[in-house]
Each structure stands twice: as C-alpha cells, then as structure tokens.
C-alpha cells in the first residue's frame, strides 16, 4: 500500500500562537480567573448542567473523562453524559434540544445543517474530539474467498454479481460511510453499484456480522477489535490508512443552543479540552481511561477490547501485529481539537461526490457557519491550549489525491468513481 502523508500547519512555536499570549485571558474573557474557573459575572455559564450525548465508542472518552475527572467543575458546569442507542437518536435529540450537545459524527452535523440525512437545522461544531482510530472489518468468509486486503476484495467483488456482498456503515452522511466509500472506491469498487450498503448502529456491528447480515463494516473502536477477539472478522484497514490524522468525532450542538448559551459553550469546550490533554498525556492515563469507559454505563465491554488499540497496539486478526504511529489521538498539543475549516469542507466534498448533495454549495462559507472557531479560541485561552495560526490544513489520502481545501468543487468532481 502506498505510504500516506498528512501535512498540517507547522506545529511549532512559529506555527502556533500560545493561547492568551498576546491579548491575555482578561482581554477575551474578562471574568476569567487565572486558574481557569469562571466568575459569577456576565461571563458565567448560562446553564450549569449540560447534557451531552454519546455513542458507546472508544472516542467518547474525552466527554466521559471530562465528567469523571471533574474537569467540568473548573469551569462552573456539570457535564451529564447520556448514552444513546444510535446516531439517528443523537441527531433527533440535538435537533429537538433534548440533548444540549453530543459526541457526534462530523458529517452528521454537516448533513443536518444542509437538510440531508434528516431534518434541516442550523448546527454548530465546537471542537474536534479525536483523530484516527476507526477501521474496516471484513468477515472470515471474505478472507477465505481471497479478500485479504482492499486489492483482494476488489477482485472478489469484480467476479461476483452486483449486490452479492453487503457492507455496513453507521449513518448515511457520517464519517464511517465516507471512510468506507473512499476505501472501496480506491480499490475500484463502487459503493452504490457493486455492493449493498446498509446502516447499523455501532454496538450492533459484531452481532450482525456474527449472524451473516453483512460481509464487512466500517465503525469506530472497540467494535473492530471485538470482531478480532471473537474470531468473526479481521481488520482489513484502519481509517488512518486512508487518511492519517483524519478528523472523526466532534463536540456538536445546534446553532441556537450556542446563541443562547455562549458562555456555557465555552466552558463545555474548555472542560473537554482539559480532558483531551489529560488522556493524551501518558499511556497510564490512556489505560485508566480504557478501564473507565469499559463500564456498562459507557461502552460496556471488556477493558482488553478497548485498551490495546487505544495504546496503538494493533492485531488485525489475520496474523499481523504492529504499533500504529497514527493511532487514535485526542489532543496532539491542540492540533487534534481545532475546528479546521478544511476538515468540514472535506465531508461536504464527499457528500457531493456520492450524490448526497445534489449541487455544489459554498463550501467555505458553510464550514465557517458551522465551525465555531471563535468559541474554540476562547475556550483554548481558558484551558491554556495552543491555537494554530491558520484555519486550513492539507493531506494526501490513500489514492494519492491531495486535499487542501483550495478548490472543493473541482476536488469533488475529480474522482473517477462517484455517484
């Protein structure tokens, strides 16, 4: 497989501006105490108890740990994690206001904002929660048929009738759908003509593969590692093989919630930033996080199913073990969490590529409307986190195509395999 490369603005003293270095915390947030706690003045959180939805996945960790480790109290709020059954449920509860915010798929929030994949409502992205750490799992039956990797799968599918093989993703406009489609297309497989695509909630992936409802799926951890441990499937690709350093889950909410609760939005973002930094600080913290989120109230699985890949230790279930340099990251000195405009625009290009968007939109304006960089920068100041000098980054994906956000319409139209 071709070596992959991701390029971001230089993560150094030249490329980053330390939060609060120039203007100071007082200039941005006049009521902010030096330790980061909120004063009881005009900048106090408008809502003290904030209900944040999550799906049982490893990358819910920063939301959970912000509550468990009480990072939220530092900013005058209480995060109440709310376990949800499906991404459709998260979407509906964000739209209705039953949830204040959520650990949610990047593309889901963009889809709702544009009225695809559900009801239309103006949405807001406060921060990115993690990079990498998803995977594509194929069944043992496919491997026995010769599909040991993407190239092998391409040959197996080409030799079969259209729709013979079924693949699952977790939401039509979501990240897992886009990773699956991109990976299939990179190996000559059209995701809407050559195979059958279905939607399955993340915790139900393993059970559905066990009974033969699908031959492959793309989902977040730990449900790929669970398939390996249970002996029903193997990891054909990690999503960082598609795009190392790719955006994944975000802290999402509605635009009207942010408008009504700007201080609470900043406090929530700062608390989750603190948790993100704490998780990434050491393998000891990552292991503690794995033990915490394995509980029934969160992911509800064995610690061993979560901990290995959270530490970057991969076993594909087909004889290969490796230490992944691009495993799941929660902080990365703040580069993981910044709401890069180019990241949001990329999902729009894929929605356009696969016909979910009927026509091009103003990609940059849409990203600016959804990604609340202003809220993020103020939260980063409160948490003492560096912010990048720019708002765009670039990457070279698995097929060698470079994405830098400069010409999104041409990028979306330039793929050989598309809707």
Number of C-alpha atoms within 10 A of each C-alpha: 9 9 9 16 17 15 14 15 16 14 17 11 10 10 15 18 16 16 21 21 11 9 9 12 21 14 11 15 18 14 18 21 14 10 11 20 19 24 16 11 10 12 17 22 22 16 17 17 15 18 17 26 29 26 24 26 22 25 29 25 27 28 27 25 25 27 19 17 12 17 23 28 17 17 29 22 24 21 25 19 24 19 17 17 16 18 23 17 13 26 24 15 18 25 21 12 15 13 21 24 31 28 27 29 26 24 29 27 29 30 24 22 22 19 14 17 20 17 13 14 19 18 26 26 29 29 26 30 30 26 27 25 27 28 27 24 30 29 24 20 13 20 19 9 12 14 20 18 17 20 16 16 22 20 16 16 20 13 9 12 10 14 15 11 18 17 25 27 27 25 22 22 26 24 27 27 25 20 24 25 23 23 23 20 19 21 17 19 22 21 23 14 11 20 19 17 22 16 14 20 17 26 22 13 25 22 12 15 22 16 9 14 15 21 22 25 31 30 27 26 23 29 27 31 27 20 24 22 16 12 14 20 29 29 25 22 19 24 29 24 22 23 21 23 24 22 24 25 23 27 28 29 28 25 19 14 18 21 11 12 17 18 23 23 25 25 36 28 29 30 31 28 31 25 26 26 20 20 24 19 15 12 14 12 13 19 18 15 23 24 16 18 26 23 13 11 12 21 25 13 18 16 19 17 21 25 22 18 22 23 20 18 14 18 18 20 21 15 7 9 11 10 13 16 10 18 22 25 23 27 25 15 18 20 24 22 29 25 27 23 24 22 25 25 25 21 24 28 24 25 25 22 23 19 12 17 17 10 10 16 15 11 20 17 11 17 23 19 16 23 25 21 20 12 21 25 25 23 30 27 25 30 24 20 23 23 25 23 14 13 15 18 17 17 20 18 23 22 16 14 12 15 20 19 21 12 12 23 18 11 19 19 16 12 14 10 17 18 15
